[in-house]
């Protein structure tokens, strides 16, 4: 019997039982969670192992653990169940295109500007759609969420990371600017150099974060010491409030300023930062079918990004 014949004998019910056993660490606990008898669980695992010709689980004093073969089956099995769940969602969306749910991973600055504009456009067109946004800073965390299927797609920065198992579409290049509140005295200067601002109070994300590293690189590339970071931390809301006092300086991406600068009274200082523009776009898994709602979101994102892509 070759592997193709063995694979054809796999049953979704048995895969579901295997997933439960590994999740709960024992056959007895899995049986209770699934409301079936323990012999049924044992038989399902035995049939899987017999059909595939390999041991899927190792029994230990602490419970059961998947073997290398079991882990392979689990990884593929999760993808199968994810696709099935996605099919159910797709059917609901296709039968009622005004309703549906989409889970999005995004970083703070993009979520507070570009993503908000996309969601506002979609929500006004189809008010029964629901969007769940998971906000973070580290690009690697987003990729983990995507692979673990905690989100349907990523929208934001981090396109510089080359990953073999994802599709990345760059929508526009985001430039960064030194900013201050309109009442800050530095906004009234026609000429300002970055070195003039080193001793001013700054607010920015932590220097070891993705966004904070951009600012650190700018000062180092200019041959300057890091400025006085009066407040370091995450949160666009906090950053905006501190800028609003008229004392603090910061660095923000142009996309955020496009959608929020005038409303928040934020001004761009006449400083050319030595920071290359960061690509912003959409990331999806290669081995995962893009749902109709995700495709709709991507099309609207392209529309909102078009004017930004034309800017230099």
Backbone as numpy.savetxt, mean C-alpha at the origin, in Angstrom:
# Nx Ny Nz CAx CAy CAz Cx Cy Cz
1.74 -42.03 -11.65 0.89 -40.83 -11.65 1.77 -39.58 -11.65
1.61 -38.69 -12.64 2.42 -37.48 -12.66 1.76 -36.39 -11.82
2.48 -35.23 -11.71 1.98 -34.15 -10.85 0.67 -33.56 -11.35
0.48 -33.54 -12.65 -0.77 -32.99 -13.19 -1.95 -33.84 -12.75
-1.78 -35.19 -12.78 -2.85 -36.07 -12.33 -3.11 -35.90 -10.84
-2.03 -35.78 -10.08 -2.19 -35.58 -8.64 -2.91 -34.28 -8.34
-2.52 -33.21 -9.04 -3.15 -31.90 -8.79 -4.62 -31.90 -9.12
-5.03 -32.71 -10.12 -6.43 -32.73 -10.51 -7.31 -33.35 -9.44
-6.69 -34.07 -8.48 -7.45 -34.73 -7.43 -7.60 -33.87 -6.18
-6.99 -32.72 -6.17 -7.13 -31.82 -5.03 -8.55 -31.30 -4.92
-9.05 -31.25 -3.70 -10.40 -30.75 -3.46 -10.30 -29.45 -2.66
-11.12 -28.48 -3.01 -11.11 -27.20 -2.31 -11.43 -27.39 -0.83
-12.32 -28.33 -0.53 -12.68 -28.58 0.87 -11.45 -29.05 1.65
-10.66 -29.95 1.05 -9.47 -30.44 1.73 -8.43 -29.33 1.91
-8.29 -28.47 0.89 -7.38 -27.32 1.01 -7.83 -26.39 2.14
-9.13 -26.20 2.23 -9.68 -25.34 3.29 -9.36 -25.92 4.66
-9.48 -27.24 4.80 -9.16 -27.90 6.07 -7.67 -27.76 6.38
-6.81 -27.94 5.37 -5.37 -27.78 5.57 -5.03 -26.37 6.04
-5.63 -25.38 5.43 -5.40 -23.99 5.84 -5.81 -23.78 7.29
-6.93 -24.35 7.69 -7.42 -24.20 9.06 -6.49 -24.88 10.06
-5.99 -26.07 9.72 -5.09 -26.80 10.61 -3.81 -26.00 10.86
-3.25 -25.45 9.80 -2.03 -24.66 9.94 -2.30 -23.37 10.71
-3.42 -22.73 10.43 -3.75 -21.48 11.10 -3.91 -21.67 12.60
-4.57 -22.77 13.02 -4.84 -22.98 14.44 -3.83 -23.88 15.12
-2.92 -24.47 14.35 -1.82 -25.21 14.94 -2.12 -26.61 15.40
-3.34 -27.09 15.20 -3.67 -28.47 15.56 -4.92 -28.90 14.84
-5.05 -30.22 14.68 -6.22 -30.75 14.00 -7.46 -30.63 14.87
-7.27 -30.78 16.19 -8.41 -30.67 17.10 -9.01 -29.27 17.08
-8.15 -28.25 17.14 -8.66 -26.87 17.11 -9.31 -26.56 15.77
-8.70 -27.04 14.68 -9.28 -26.81 13.36 -10.65 -27.46 13.25
-10.79 -28.66 13.81 -12.07 -29.36 13.77 -13.15 -28.56 14.50
-12.78 -28.00 15.68 -13.76 -27.21 16.43 -14.14 -25.95 15.66
-13.16 -25.29 15.06 -13.44 -24.06 14.32 -14.31 -24.32 13.09
-14.10 -25.49 12.46 -14.84 -25.81 11.24 -16.13 -26.56 11.54
-16.35 -26.88 12.83 -17.57 -27.60 13.25 -17.67 -28.97 12.57
-16.55 -29.67 12.51 -16.53 -31.03 11.99 -15.74 -31.89 12.97
-15.78 -33.20 12.78 -15.07 -34.09 13.70 -13.58 -34.14 13.37
-12.77 -34.48 14.38 -11.34 -34.57 14.16 -10.97 -35.68 13.18
-11.66 -36.83 13.20 -11.35 -37.85 12.18 -11.55 -37.35 10.75
-12.52 -36.48 10.54 -12.74 -35.93 9.20 -11.55 -35.07 8.80
-11.03 -34.29 9.74 -9.86 -33.46 9.47 -8.66 -34.34 9.15
-8.44 -35.35 9.98 -7.29 -36.24 9.76 -7.37 -36.94 8.42
-8.59 -37.37 8.06 -8.77 -38.07 6.79 -8.50 -37.14 5.61
-8.94 -35.89 5.71 -8.74 -34.93 4.62 -7.24 -34.66 4.41
-6.49 -34.53 5.51 -5.05 -34.30 5.39 -4.36 -35.53 4.82
-4.77 -36.69 5.29 -4.17 -37.94 4.79 -4.43 -38.11 3.29
-5.63 -37.78 2.84 -5.95 -37.92 1.41 -5.14 -36.93 0.58
-4.92 -35.72 1.11 -4.09 -34.75 0.41 -2.66 -35.26 0.29
-2.12 -35.76 1.38 -0.75 -36.24 1.37 -0.60 -37.46 0.46
-1.61 -38.34 0.48 -1.57 -39.52 -0.38 -1.67 -39.13 -1.85
-2.54 -38.18 -2.14 -2.73 -37.75 -3.52 -1.51 -37.05 -4.10
-0.82 -36.26 -3.25 0.35 -35.53 -3.72 1.64 -36.34 -3.57
1.58 -37.36 -2.72 2.76 -38.21 -2.55 3.84 -37.60 -1.70
3.51 -36.60 -0.88 4.48 -35.96 0.00 3.82 -35.66 1.34
4.67 -35.51 2.36 4.14 -35.14 3.68 3.93 -33.62 3.71
2.75 -33.20 4.14 2.40 -31.77 4.17 2.58 -31.16 5.55
2.48 -31.99 6.60 2.55 -31.47 7.96 3.55 -32.26 8.79
4.25 -31.57 9.66 5.11 -32.21 10.66 4.42 -32.10 12.01
4.34 -33.21 12.72 3.75 -33.21 14.05 4.83 -32.92 15.08
4.60 -31.93 15.94 5.54 -31.56 16.98 4.80 -31.54 18.31
5.53 -31.50 19.44 4.86 -31.42 20.75 3.98 -30.17 20.88
4.32 -29.12 20.13 3.54 -27.88 20.20 2.34 -27.88 19.24
2.26 -28.86 18.39 1.16 -28.90 17.42 1.65 -29.39 16.07
1.18 -28.77 15.01 1.59 -29.15 13.66 2.18 -27.94 12.94
3.12 -28.20 12.06 3.73 -27.16 11.24 3.81 -27.65 9.81
3.64 -26.75 8.84 3.71 -27.19 7.44 5.15 -27.51 7.03
5.31 -28.56 6.26 6.61 -28.86 5.66 6.84 -27.92 4.49
7.98 -28.05 3.83 8.23 -27.22 2.66 7.19 -27.49 1.58
6.72 -28.75 1.50 5.68 -29.08 0.54 4.34 -28.49 0.97
4.08 -28.58 2.28 2.83 -28.01 2.80 2.76 -26.51 2.61
3.92 -25.83 2.82 3.95 -24.38 2.64 3.68 -24.00 1.19
4.19 -24.80 0.25 3.94 -24.55 -1.17 2.47 -24.67 -1.49
1.84 -25.75 -0.97 0.40 -25.94 -1.20 -0.40 -24.79 -0.58
0.02 -24.35 0.62 -0.69 -23.26 1.29 -0.60 -21.97 0.49
0.59 -21.66 0.00 0.76 -20.42 -0.76 -0.14 -20.41 -1.99
-0.15 -21.52 -2.70 -1.02 -21.61 -3.88 -2.49 -21.65 -3.48
-2.77 -22.33 -2.37 -4.15 -22.42 -1.93 -4.74 -21.08 -1.55
-3.91 -20.24 -0.88 -4.39 -18.91 -0.53 -4.75 -18.11 -1.77
-3.93 -18.26 -2.81 -4.21 -17.56 -4.07 -5.52 -18.04 -4.68
-5.75 -19.36 -4.59 -6.99 -19.92 -5.15 -8.20 -19.35 -4.44
-8.18 -19.39 -3.10 -9.32 -18.88 -2.35 -9.49 -17.38 -2.53
-8.37 -16.66 -2.67 -8.44 -15.23 -2.91 -9.12 -14.93 -4.24
-8.77 -15.72 -5.26 -9.40 -15.54 -6.57 -10.88 -15.86 -6.51
-11.26 -16.89 -5.75 -12.67 -17.24 -5.62 -13.45 -16.13 -4.93
-12.87 -15.59 -3.85 -13.52 -14.47 -3.16 -13.63 -13.28 -4.10
-12.56 -13.04 -4.87 -12.60 -11.94 -5.82 -13.67 -12.15 -6.88
-13.89 -13.40 -7.29 -14.92 -13.68 -8.29 -16.31 -13.33 -7.76
-16.53 -13.66 -6.48 -17.83 -13.33 -5.87 -18.03 -11.82 -5.85
-16.98 -11.08 -5.47 -17.07 -9.61 -5.45 -17.30 -9.06 -6.85
-16.60 -9.65 -7.83 -16.76 -9.17 -9.21 -18.17 -9.38 -9.71
-18.76 -10.52 -9.37 -20.13 -10.81 -9.80 -21.10 -9.80 -9.19
-20.89 -9.49 -7.90 -21.76 -8.50 -7.25 -21.60 -7.14 -7.91
-20.35 -6.77 -8.23 -20.11 -5.46 -8.84 -20.70 -5.40 -10.25
-20.54 -6.49 -11.02 -21.06 -6.51 -12.38 -22.59 -6.51 -12.40
-23.21 -7.15 -11.39 -24.67 -7.15 -11.32 -25.20 -5.83 -10.80
-24.37 -5.10 -10.04 -24.76 -3.78 -9.54 -23.52 -2.88 -9.57
-23.21 -2.28 -10.72 -21.98 -1.50 -10.87 -21.92 -0.25 -10.00
-23.00 0.08 -9.32 -22.99 1.24 -8.44 -22.48 0.88 -7.05
-22.31 -0.43 -6.76 -21.88 -0.87 -5.43 -20.60 -1.68 -5.54
-19.91 -1.82 -4.41 -18.67 -2.60 -4.40 -17.69 -2.04 -3.39
-16.63 -2.83 -3.09 -15.63 -2.42 -2.12 -14.23 -2.58 -2.72
-13.34 -1.67 -2.37 -11.97 -1.73 -2.84 -11.04 -1.36 -1.69
-10.00 -2.17 -1.48 -9.02 -1.94 -0.42 -7.73 -1.40 -1.04
-7.27 -0.25 -0.53 -6.15 0.45 -1.14 -5.07 0.70 -0.10
-3.83 0.42 -0.46 -2.69 0.79 0.38 -2.05 2.05 -0.17
-1.70 2.98 0.71 -1.18 4.27 0.25 -0.33 4.91 1.33
0.59 5.81 0.92 1.35 6.57 1.89 0.63 7.87 2.22
1.05 8.54 3.29 0.28 9.66 3.84 0.10 10.82 2.89
1.20 11.31 2.31 1.10 12.50 1.47 0.22 12.26 0.24
0.36 11.10 -0.39 -0.45 10.80 -1.57 -1.90 10.58 -1.17
-2.13 9.95 -0.02 -3.50 9.73 0.45 -4.20 11.06 0.72
-3.43 12.05 1.23 -4.04 13.34 1.56 -4.20 14.27 0.39
-3.73 13.87 -0.79 -3.85 14.73 -1.96 -4.40 14.01 -3.16
-3.53 13.35 -3.90 -3.91 12.69 -5.15 -5.00 11.64 -4.94
-4.80 10.74 -3.97 -5.79 9.68 -3.76 -7.14 10.25 -3.38
-7.15 11.28 -2.55 -8.42 11.91 -2.16 -9.17 12.43 -3.37
-8.46 13.02 -4.31 -9.09 13.53 -5.52 -9.70 12.40 -6.36
-8.98 11.27 -6.44 -9.50 10.13 -7.19 -10.75 9.57 -6.52
-10.70 9.39 -5.20 -11.84 8.83 -4.48 -13.04 9.77 -4.52
-12.80 11.07 -4.47 -13.90 12.03 -4.55 -14.61 11.93 -5.89
-13.83 11.78 -6.96 -14.43 11.67 -8.29 -15.24 10.38 -8.42
-14.68 9.28 -7.94 -15.39 8.00 -8.03 -16.63 7.98 -7.16
-16.49 8.51 -5.94 -17.62 8.48 -5.00 -18.77 9.35 -5.48
-18.48 10.47 -6.12 -19.55 11.33 -6.62 -20.26 10.69 -7.80
-19.53 9.90 -8.58 -20.13 9.22 -9.72 -20.91 7.98 -9.31
-20.41 7.28 -8.31 -21.03 6.04 -7.83 -21.05 6.06 -6.31
-22.04 6.70 -5.72 -22.05 6.97 -4.28 -22.13 5.73 -3.39
-22.48 4.57 -3.93 -22.60 3.37 -3.10 -21.30 2.56 -3.03
-20.28 3.00 -3.74 -18.99 2.33 -3.65 -18.37 2.58 -2.27
-17.63 1.61 -1.76 -16.95 1.75 -0.47 -15.46 1.52 -0.66
-14.65 2.40 -0.08 -13.20 2.30 -0.21 -12.58 2.20 1.18
-11.66 1.26 1.34 -10.95 1.08 2.61 -9.47 1.38 2.34
-8.98 2.44 2.96 -7.61 2.90 2.70 -6.73 2.57 3.89
-5.65 1.85 3.63 -4.66 1.53 4.67 -3.45 2.42 4.43
-3.20 3.31 5.37 -2.14 4.31 5.21 -0.91 3.89 5.98
0.24 4.02 5.36 1.51 3.73 6.00 2.60 4.55 5.35
3.83 4.31 5.75 4.94 5.06 5.18 5.91 4.17 4.42
6.26 3.05 4.99 7.28 2.20 4.38 6.74 1.46 3.17
7.41 1.63 2.05 6.97 0.97 0.82 6.96 -0.54 0.97
7.92 -1.09 1.71 7.98 -2.54 1.88 6.75 -3.06 2.61
6.24 -2.28 3.56 5.03 -2.69 4.27 3.87 -2.80 3.30
3.76 -1.85 2.39 2.69 -1.89 1.40 2.80 -3.13 0.53
4.00 -3.45 0.10 4.18 -4.62 -0.74 3.80 -5.89 0.03
4.11 -5.92 1.30 3.73 -7.06 2.14 2.21 -7.19 2.19
1.54 -6.06 2.39 0.07 -6.09 2.44 -0.51 -6.56 1.11
0.10 -6.15 0.02 -0.38 -6.56 -1.29 -0.21 -8.06 -1.48
0.96 -8.57 -1.10 1.21 -10.01 -1.25 0.33 -10.84 -0.33
0.05 -10.31 0.86 -0.80 -11.02 1.81 -2.28 -10.81 1.51
-2.56 -10.04 0.45 -3.92 -9.77 -0.01 -4.75 -9.03 1.04
-4.06 -8.19 1.84 -4.76 -7.30 2.76 -5.28 -6.07 2.03
-4.70 -5.78 0.86 -5.17 -4.70 0.01 -5.27 -5.22 -1.42
-6.11 -4.57 -2.22 -6.29 -4.98 -3.62 -5.26 -4.36 -4.54
-4.78 -3.18 -4.18 -3.77 -2.49 -4.98 -3.09 -1.44 -4.13
-1.97 -0.94 -4.62 -1.25 0.14 -3.98 -1.32 1.37 -4.84
-1.46 2.52 -4.19 -1.47 3.79 -4.91 -0.52 4.72 -4.17
0.58 5.10 -4.82 1.50 6.00 -4.14 2.91 5.90 -4.66
3.85 6.25 -3.79 5.26 6.22 -4.16 5.82 4.83 -3.89
7.11 4.66 -4.19 7.74 3.37 -3.99 7.95 2.63 -5.29
7.73 3.33 -6.42 7.91 2.69 -7.72 9.38 2.34 -7.99
10.29 2.93 -7.17 11.71 2.65 -7.39 12.06 1.21 -7.05
11.24 0.58 -6.21 11.51 -0.80 -5.83 11.15 -1.74 -6.98
12.10 -2.57 -7.37 11.87 -3.50 -8.46 11.46 -4.85 -7.89
10.23 -5.22 -8.10 9.71 -6.48 -7.59 9.22 -7.33 -8.77
9.61 -8.61 -8.78 9.30 -9.47 -9.92 7.84 -9.91 -9.96
7.16 -9.87 -8.82 5.81 -10.42 -8.77 4.72 -9.36 -8.84
5.07 -8.13 -9.24 4.07 -7.07 -9.30 4.12 -6.34 -10.64
3.00 -5.71 -10.97 2.91 -4.80 -12.10 2.85 -3.38 -11.55
3.71 -2.50 -12.04 3.74 -1.11 -11.58 3.54 -0.18 -12.76
2.54 0.69 -12.65 2.26 1.69 -13.69 2.52 3.08 -13.12
3.49 3.78 -13.64 3.80 5.13 -13.19 2.80 6.11 -13.81
2.16 6.91 -12.97 1.16 7.88 -13.44 1.75 9.28 -13.63
2.65 9.67 -12.73 3.30 10.98 -12.86 4.53 11.02 -11.97
5.37 12.00 -12.21 6.57 12.22 -11.40 6.28 13.35 -10.41
6.51 13.09 -9.13 6.17 14.05 -8.08 7.42 14.79 -7.61
7.43 16.12 -7.77 8.54 16.95 -7.30 8.29 17.38 -5.86
9.35 17.75 -5.16 9.24 18.16 -3.76 9.69 19.61 -3.59
9.04 20.29 -2.61 9.27 21.72 -2.43 9.39 22.06 -0.95
10.23 23.05 -0.65 10.28 23.61 0.70 9.07 24.52 0.87
8.33 24.31 1.97 7.08 25.05 2.14 7.01 25.71 3.51
6.15 26.71 3.59 5.88 27.41 4.84 4.47 27.97 4.77
3.94 28.37 5.91 2.64 29.04 5.93 2.76 30.42 5.27
1.66 30.89 4.73 1.67 32.19 4.05 2.10 33.33 4.98
1.94 33.15 6.29 2.32 34.19 7.25 3.77 34.06 7.71
4.47 33.04 7.28 5.87 32.89 7.65 6.70 33.97 6.94
7.58 34.66 7.67 8.38 35.75 7.06 9.21 35.31 5.85
9.60 34.03 5.79 10.42 33.58 4.67 9.66 33.61 3.35
8.35 33.59 3.38 7.57 33.61 2.13 7.61 34.98 1.47
8.08 35.98 2.19 8.15 37.33 1.62 9.52 37.62 1.01
10.41 36.63 1.07 11.74 36.79 0.48 11.72 36.34 -0.99
12.30 37.15 -1.86 12.38 36.76 -3.27 13.47 35.72 -3.51
14.52 35.81 -2.71 15.62 34.87 -2.85 15.89 34.21 -1.51
15.89 32.90 -1.51 16.15 32.13 -0.31 17.04 30.95 -0.68
18.05 30.70 0.10 18.91 29.53 -0.10 18.65 28.52 1.01
18.84 27.26 0.70 18.57 26.21 1.68 19.44 26.39 2.92
20.65 26.89 2.72 21.57 27.07 3.86 21.04 28.13 4.84
20.19 29.04 4.35 19.63 30.07 5.22 18.64 29.50 6.23
18.14 28.29 5.97 17.03 27.73 6.75 17.45 26.64 7.71
18.75 26.38 7.80 19.22 25.26 8.63 18.82 25.43 10.09
18.86 26.65 10.61 18.57 26.88 12.02 17.08 27.16 12.29
16.29 27.20 11.26 14.85 27.40 11.44 14.20 26.13 11.99
13.05 26.25 12.66 12.36 25.04 13.15 11.69 24.30 11.98
11.98 23.01 11.86 11.42 22.19 10.80 10.54 21.11 11.41
9.57 20.67 10.64 8.77 19.50 10.99 8.78 18.57 9.79
9.01 17.29 10.05 9.10 16.32 8.97 8.94 14.90 9.54
8.71 13.93 8.66 8.65 12.54 9.12 10.01 12.11 9.67
10.07 11.02 10.42 11.36 10.53 10.94 12.37 10.33 9.81
13.64 10.60 10.10 14.66 10.56 9.06 14.87 9.16 8.50
14.47 8.12 9.24 14.64 6.76 8.74 13.43 6.26 7.98
12.44 7.13 7.77 11.26 6.76 6.99 11.50 7.10 5.52
10.63 6.62 4.66 10.78 6.86 3.23 10.74 8.36 2.93
9.72 9.05 3.49 9.57 10.48 3.23 10.67 11.29 3.91
11.03 10.91 5.14 12.07 11.63 5.85 13.43 11.52 5.19
13.71 10.34 4.61 14.99 10.14 3.94 15.16 11.06 2.74
14.05 11.40 2.09 14.10 12.31 0.95 14.65 13.67 1.38
14.19 14.16 2.53 14.62 15.46 3.02 16.07 15.42 3.48
16.43 14.34 4.16 17.82 14.17 4.61 18.76 14.18 3.41
18.40 13.47 2.35 19.22 13.41 1.14 19.39 14.79 0.51
18.35 15.60 0.58 18.42 16.93 -0.02 19.47 17.79 0.66
19.51 17.76 1.98 20.49 18.56 2.71 21.91 18.02 2.50
22.05 16.71 2.50 23.37 16.13 2.28 23.88 16.43 0.88
22.98 16.36 -0.11 23.38 16.65 -1.49 23.78 18.10 -1.65
23.28 18.97 -0.76 23.63 20.38 -0.81 24.85 20.70 0.04
25.44 19.66 0.64 26.62 19.86 1.47 26.32 20.52 2.79
25.09 20.36 3.28 24.67 21.01 4.52 24.42 19.99 5.62
24.55 20.46 6.86 24.16 19.64 8.00 22.64 19.58 8.04
22.11 18.58 8.73 20.65 18.49 8.85 20.11 19.70 9.59
18.94 20.18 9.22 18.36 21.35 9.91 17.89 20.98 11.30
17.45 21.97 12.03 16.91 21.75 13.37 15.50 21.14 13.24
15.39 19.85 13.52 14.10 19.18 13.43 13.37 19.38 14.76
12.53 20.38 14.81 11.81 20.69 16.04 10.76 19.63 16.36
10.09 19.15 15.32 9.06 18.13 15.50 9.24 17.07 14.43
9.46 15.83 14.88 9.60 14.71 13.95 8.48 13.72 14.22
7.77 13.33 13.19 6.68 12.38 13.37 5.83 12.27 12.13
4.97 11.26 12.13 4.08 11.04 11.00 2.81 11.88 11.15
2.15 12.11 10.04 0.83 12.74 10.09 0.76 14.05 9.34
0.05 14.04 8.22 -0.15 15.27 7.45 -0.93 16.28 8.26
-1.87 15.82 9.07 -2.68 16.75 9.86 -1.82 17.52 10.85
-0.92 16.83 11.53 -0.02 17.50 12.47 0.91 18.45 11.73
1.47 17.99 10.62 2.38 18.82 9.85 1.68 20.09 9.38
0.45 19.96 8.89 -0.29 21.13 8.41 -0.58 22.11 9.53
-0.91 21.56 10.72 -1.20 22.43 11.86 0.05 23.18 12.31
1.20 22.51 12.29 2.44 23.17 12.69 2.83 24.25 11.67
2.68 23.95 10.40 2.94 24.97 9.38 2.03 26.17 9.59
0.79 25.88 9.99 -0.19 26.95 10.18 0.16 27.93 11.27
1.08 27.58 12.17 1.50 28.52 13.21 2.34 29.66 12.63
2.86 29.46 11.42 3.69 30.48 10.80 5.15 30.41 11.18
5.55 29.39 11.95 6.93 29.28 12.41 7.71 28.18 11.71
7.03 27.11 11.36 7.72 25.91 10.91 7.90 25.86 9.40
8.92 25.10 8.99 9.17 24.81 7.59 9.08 23.29 7.39
8.85 22.89 6.15 8.84 21.47 5.84 9.05 21.27 4.36
9.03 20.02 3.93 9.12 19.67 2.51 7.90 18.82 2.18
7.20 19.18 1.11 6.01 18.44 0.71 6.04 18.17 -0.79
5.41 17.07 -1.21 5.34 16.78 -2.64 4.38 17.71 -3.36
4.68 17.97 -4.61 3.84 18.88 -5.39 2.41 18.42 -5.53
2.18 17.09 -5.59 0.81 16.60 -5.73 -0.04 16.98 -4.52
0.54 16.93 -3.32 -0.20 17.34 -2.14 -0.52 18.82 -2.19
0.43 19.62 -2.63 0.22 21.07 -2.71 -0.83 21.42 -3.76
-0.87 20.66 -4.85 -1.85 20.92 -5.91 -3.27 20.86 -5.37
-3.54 19.87 -4.53 -4.90 19.67 -4.04 -5.18 20.32 -2.69
-4.12 20.76 -1.97 -4.34 21.29 -0.63 -3.63 22.61 -0.33
-2.66 23.00 -1.16 -1.84 24.16 -0.83 -2.62 25.43 -0.60
-3.51 25.78 -1.52 -4.28 27.02 -1.39 -5.24 26.95 -0.21
-5.88 25.80 -0.05 -6.85 25.64 1.05 -6.18 25.78 2.41
-4.96 25.26 2.55 -4.26 25.30 3.83 -3.39 26.55 3.98
-3.31 27.37 2.95 -2.50 28.58 3.03 -1.02 28.28 3.05
-0.60 27.25 2.32 0.81 26.86 2.27 1.47 27.47 1.04
2.64 28.05 1.23 3.38 28.67 0.13 4.68 27.91 -0.13
5.09 27.91 -1.39 6.35 27.27 -1.78 7.45 28.32 -1.76
8.57 28.00 -1.10 9.70 28.92 -1.08 10.53 28.74 -2.35
11.15 29.82 -2.84 11.91 29.77 -4.10 13.26 29.08 -3.96
13.21 27.76 -3.68 14.42 26.97 -3.48 14.37 25.76 -4.41
15.47 25.55 -5.11 15.57 24.38 -5.99 16.19 23.24 -5.18
15.37 22.26 -4.82 15.88 21.14 -4.03 16.58 20.12 -4.91
17.73 19.61 -4.46 18.44 18.58 -5.23 17.82 17.20 -5.00
16.53 17.11 -5.23 15.82 15.84 -5.04 15.21 15.43 -6.38
15.57 14.28 -6.90 14.94 13.84 -8.15 13.46 13.57 -7.92
12.63 13.82 -8.91 11.20 13.55 -8.74 10.94 12.08 -8.47
9.95 11.80 -7.63 9.61 10.43 -7.27 8.40 9.96 -8.08
8.48 8.79 -8.69 7.34 8.30 -9.46 6.18 7.89 -8.55
4.99 8.24 -8.95 3.76 7.88 -8.24 2.90 7.06 -9.19
2.34 5.99 -8.69 1.53 5.16 -9.59 0.73 4.10 -8.88
0.36 3.08 -9.64 -0.48 1.98 -9.17 0.32 0.69 -9.23
0.22 -0.12 -8.19 0.90 -1.41 -8.16 -0.14 -2.51 -7.91
-0.10 -3.56 -8.72 -0.97 -4.72 -8.55 -0.13 -5.99 -8.63
-0.67 -7.09 -8.13 0.02 -8.37 -8.20 -0.10 -8.96 -9.60
0.99 -9.55 -10.08 0.97 -10.17 -11.40 0.07 -11.40 -11.44
0.05 -12.17 -10.35 -0.71 -13.41 -10.35 -2.11 -13.25 -9.79
-2.60 -12.02 -9.82 -3.94 -11.76 -9.29 -4.76 -10.99 -10.31
-5.94 -11.50 -10.60 -6.80 -10.85 -11.58 -7.28 -9.49 -11.05
-7.14 -8.47 -11.85 -7.62 -7.14 -11.46 -9.14 -7.11 -11.57
-9.80 -6.76 -10.48 -11.26 -6.74 -10.46 -11.80 -5.58 -11.30
-13.06 -5.66 -11.72 -13.65 -4.55 -12.48 -13.62 -3.23 -11.71
-13.82 -3.29 -10.39 -13.79 -2.06 -9.60 -12.37 -1.51 -9.53
-11.39 -2.39 -9.39 -9.99 -1.94 -9.38 -9.63 -1.32 -10.73
-10.11 -1.91 -11.82 -9.86 -1.36 -13.15 -10.50 0.02 -13.29
-11.69 0.18 -12.72 -12.36 1.48 -12.76 -11.55 2.51 -11.97
-11.06 2.11 -10.80 -10.24 3.01 -9.99 -8.99 3.43 -10.76
-8.34 2.48 -11.40 -7.10 2.79 -12.14 -7.38 3.77 -13.27
-8.50 3.60 -13.97 -8.84 4.53 -15.05 -9.08 5.94 -14.52
-9.77 6.05 -13.37 -10.01 7.38 -12.79 -8.70 7.98 -12.30
-7.81 7.15 -11.76 -6.51 7.64 -11.31 -5.72 8.20 -12.48
-5.80 7.55 -13.62 -5.11 8.05 -14.82 -5.66 9.41 -15.22
-6.99 9.59 -15.11 -7.60 10.86 -15.48 -7.12 11.99 -14.57
-7.12 11.73 -13.26 -6.70 12.75 -12.30 -5.21 13.05 -12.45
-4.43 12.03 -12.80 -2.98 12.20 -12.91 -2.54 12.90 -14.19
-3.41 12.93 -15.20 -3.00 13.47 -16.50 -2.46 14.90 -16.41
-3.14 15.83 -15.72 -2.59 17.20 -15.62 -1.27 17.23 -14.84
-1.13 16.35 -13.84 0.10 16.32 -13.06 1.26 15.80 -13.88
0.97 14.85 -14.77 2.02 14.27 -15.60 2.58 15.28 -16.60
1.80 16.29 -16.94 2.23 17.29 -17.91 3.12 18.36 -17.31
3.11 18.44 -15.97 3.89 19.48 -15.31 5.36 19.09 -15.23
6.22 20.08 -15.26 7.65 19.87 -15.14 8.12 20.36 -13.76
